[in-house]
């Protein structure tokens, strides 16, 4: 009997569900664009319910294609999840209702808060403890903004009803049935996603009370999702409804870590670079964290579970790469994305013209959140 694996990929610009056979060949898939909201300059939001709906729709559509090839859904034995990192969602822990839109990782509204955080006593020690310098991408600083600016979030926090998490936590919570799930909701994250929040100690791979205190979080009021290895037989639960109801989700990773694994970069010294919405270089440094003195982030690359390997990575991130092409398209510099290659090959060099895609500030290695995009 053939055995298949389903893969959920929830990214910044699209959601996909892909079904692979036992040899890793793609059998069926479906992809949907994800709408982004920009209510103010520098703000980047997404509708939490639309993110969830896009996953459910992609699963249903891919399964329709899968069945037309003569396969049965019962042969899909397990599911995995890869997701955009650092994007933060908040919801009512008792009802599962979103309290605000998802604030996407590339959102820069927290620039002034980042400056405040950098000026606080103890800020110089943050990178050593959590591997991340303060930046507008950080989930922890997004939560500070929400608590200060969104009344519904502040009320839920004071009442002990606030649920908070990255995209993986939000999706797993609802795909498992949410607050209606018998035995209680699945409120979890994996170590690669947790390592991007600034709440997790990069050395112990657990939440660090000193980090929570630094960001003004009262652990008595806010319960954070439990942290698990990237591969686990039960922690991530199973789909509660639909044609794949009961199918277990046995792996969960941030999308850049998933890409590292997808390229087979399991050996220290191996690296991958992803050109997508942004550009992200991850360099496997082995089973112990290595801190950079040159502006790189230290992150958990993966943890394959008890008795299996784990690795850390040094990361260099550029928030705007492929999305910069959309900017050129919208301004009429090109008529089609594919024209980039044609135009580029039509001239011997850049003629002294440079495009700095700092629409979400500059990240590694400069970390200048106030930087702006420019052509000169």
N, C-alpha and C positions, 0 to 999 in steps of 0.2 A: 504494500500500500504506500502511495506517495505521501510524503509529509511536507507541510508548508509552514511558513512563518510570515506573520503580518507585521509591517513596520509603519508606525505613525510618525510622521515628520511634520511638526508644527513650527514653521519658521516665521520670520518677520513679514515676508511678502506673500507667502503661500502656505497652504497645508496640503500634505500628500498622504495617501495610504498606499503602500506597495506590498504585494504578495510575492514572496520568493519561494522557489522550490528548494529541495535539499542540497542542490549544487550551487545555490546562490544566484540562480537565474531569475530574472523578473518575469512573472507570469501574468500579472494584472496590476493595474494601478489607476488611481484617479487623483487629480490635483485641482485645487481651487485657489484663486487669488484671495488674499485677506485684505480687507479694507482698513486703511489707516486714517485716523482723524488728527487734524492739526488745528485745534481751536485757537491757538495763539502762536506767534513765531517761536520756533524752538521746541514747541510742545509736540509730542507724538504719542497718541493714545490708540487703543483698540478696544472694541466691545467684547467683554469677557464671554457673553453668551454666543456671540458670533464665532469666536474662536472654538468654543465647544461644538457648536452646530457644524462648523466646517469639518471638524474631525469626524463627526457622526455621518455627515453626508459623503465624505470621501470613502469611508469604510463601506457604506451601503452601495455606492456606485462601483467601487472596485470589485466588490463581491458579485455584482451583477455580471461584470465581465468575466470574472473567475468561473462562474457557473456555466457560462456559454462555451467554455473550453472543455466542459464535461467533468469538472472537478466538483467535489462536495465541500461545503464549509466545515464539516466535521473534521476534515483532514488538515485544517489550520490548527496546529497544536499549541502555538504560543504567540504572544505579541510583544513588541518592543516599542519604546517611545523615545524620540529625540525631540528636543524643543529649543526654541530661542531662549537664551539665558538672560538673567538679571531683570527682565521685565517683571513688574510687580503687580499683583492683584490682591484686592481685599474683599472679604465677604462676611456676611453674618454667619457665625459658626452654628447657629441653631436652625437657620432656614436655608442656608446656601446661597442667599440672594447677594449679588454683587453690590458693593457699596460705592464703587467708583469705577471708571474705565481702567483697563490695564494701562499702566505707564510703561512705555516701551523703553528698552535699554538705551536707545539712541536719543531719548528725550533730554533736553538740557535745562529744564525749568529750575533745577536744583543748583545752578551754578553759584548763586550767592550763599546757599547753605554749605556747599563744598568749601568755599573760602572760609566760612566760619569754623567748619570742622578742622580744616588745616591749621587754624590759629589756636585751637584748644590745646591745653596741656595734655600731653600723652599722645598727640597725633603722630609724632615722629616714630612711635613704636607700633603703629598700626600695620605697616607692611610686614614687620617681623612676625606679628601674631596671626594676621589673616591673609597675608600674601598680596593684598590689594592696596594701592594708594587711593585716597579719597577721590572720587570722580563722579560725574553726573550719571554714569552707568550704574553705580552701586545701589543695590536694592535697599540697603539700610538707610541711605540718605533719601531715597524716594519715600520711605515710610515716614521719616521726619516731616517731609513736606505735607504728606497726607494728613498726619495728625494735627498739623498746624493750620491746614487750609480747608479740610473737608469735614464738616460737622458730623456727618453720619459715621465716618471712620473714628473720629474722636469719641463719640458717644459709645460706639461698640467697644472701643478699647477700655473706656472707664467702666463699662458694665461687664467686662470680661467675656464679651461675645465676639471679639474680633478674630477672624481667621485671616491669615496672611500667607502668601506664598508666591513662588515663581510659577511659570506656566505649567510645568510638570505637576506641581501640587494641585493647581486648580483643575486640570484635566483629569488626573487620577481620582480626585475627590468626587467629581461628577460622573465619570465613566463607571465608577464603582457603585453608583446609586445615591451619592450625596448624603445629606442628613437623614434620609429615609432608610438607609442601609441597615439591615438587621445586624445587630452587634456593634453599631456605631460607624461613623464615616471613616474612610481611609484618608488620613491626613499625614502625608509622607512626602519626602523628597529624597533625591540621591545625593551622594557626596560631591559629585561634580557640580551640580547646581548649587548646593549649599555653600561650596567654596567660593562662589561669586557674590555672596550676599554681604560680606563683611561682618557677619555674625558668627561665623565658624572659625575656630582655631585651626590653622592649616597643619599643625603638628599633631594634634589629638584627633582631628576630624570630628569634633563635637562642638556644640555651641559653647561659647566662652562668655562666662558671666561678666568678665571685665570689659569685653567688647560691647555687650548689651548695655552695661552701665554707662560706658563712654557715649553711646548714642541715646541715652536717656530712656531706655526701654525697661519697664518694670516687668520682670518675668512672672510676677504674681498675677498680672493683668493679662498678659499675652502668652499663649501657648504656641510655640513654633512647631512646624511639622517635624516629625521624627526623621532622622538622617539614616539612610541605609546604603549598603554597597550598590554599585550600579547594576549588578546582577543579583537577583534574589528570587527564590522559588515562590514566596508567598507575600512579601512585604507590599508589593504594588497592587495586589488584589486581582480582580477579574472583571470583565465587562458585565454590567448588571442587566442590560437589555439588548434587544436587537438579535440578528441572526448569529452573532458570535457570543451570545450570552453564556457566561460560565468559562469562557476562554481566558486563561491566565495571562497577565502581563508580567513578564519575568525579567525585563531589563528596562532601565531608564537612565538616560544620560543627557547632559547639555549637548547641543548640536555640534559644537566644535570638538568635544571629546569623542562623540560618535564618529565624526569624520576621521579623527586620528586612528580609531580602532578600525574603521572601514578601510583605511589604507594599510592596515597591518603593521602599524608603527609601534610594536610591542617592546622594542629593544631601545635601551638608553642610547641617545645620539641620533635616533630617527626623528623626523619632523614632517609636518604637512602644512600646507598653506591653502586656505580656502578663499576663493574670490566669489563672494555672494553679495548680499546687501552691503556688508563691510568686508574687510580683509583680515584674516586671523591666522597667524603663524603660531603653531604649538610645537614645542621641542621637548621630546621625552627625556627627562633627566633621571629616571629610575625610581626606586621605591622610597626615597627620602627627599623631602623638599629642598630645593636650592633657591636661595634668595638672590635677586639680581641687584647689582649696584649700578645698573645702566638703564633704569626705567622700565624694565619688563615686569609683568605680573607673575606670581607663583600661583599655580592652580592645581587642583587634583585632575589628573588626566583621566583616570578610571580606577575602579576597584571592582574586580570581578568576583568578589565574595570570598567567604571563608575557604582557606586551602588553595586559593588561586592568586594570581598576581595582582598587584596594584602599582600605579605609577603616578608621579607628579610631572608637571610640565612648566616650562617657562613660556610665557605667551606675549606676543606683540600684537596689539590690536589697532586697526584703523577703522573707525565707525562707518565711513562712507567710501565705498569702492564701486560696486555695480550700480548702486542707487545714484551715483554721480552721473552715470550715463542717462538716467531718467531726467536729470536736471538739464542736460544738454538737449535732450529730445523735446522737453517742454518749452525751452527757449527758442527752438527752431534751428539750432546749430546743425542738427541732423534730422532726416525724415524717418529713419528707421534705425533700430538698435544695431542691426547688421551693418549699417553704413559706417560704423566706427572703423572696421577693418579696411574698408575701401578708401575712406578718407585718409586713414593713417598711412596707407601704402602709397598714396598719391603724392606725397611730399618727402624730401630727403631727410628733414629733421623738423623740430618744433618751431623753428624760426624765432626762438627766444621767447615764446609764449608758454606760460605755465598755468596750470589749473590746480589750485589747492582746494581739496574737497573737505574743508574743515567746517561743514555745516552742523556738525555736532561737537565742535571743538577739536583739538588735537589730543590724541591719546599717546600710546607708547611711541617714543620714549619721553615725550615732552610734557604731557599732562597739563595742557593749557586749555581749560574749559571755555575761556572767553574768546578763543581764536574763532575766526569766521572764514567762510569760504570766499575765494577770490580768484579772478582771472587777471593775469598781468603779463 
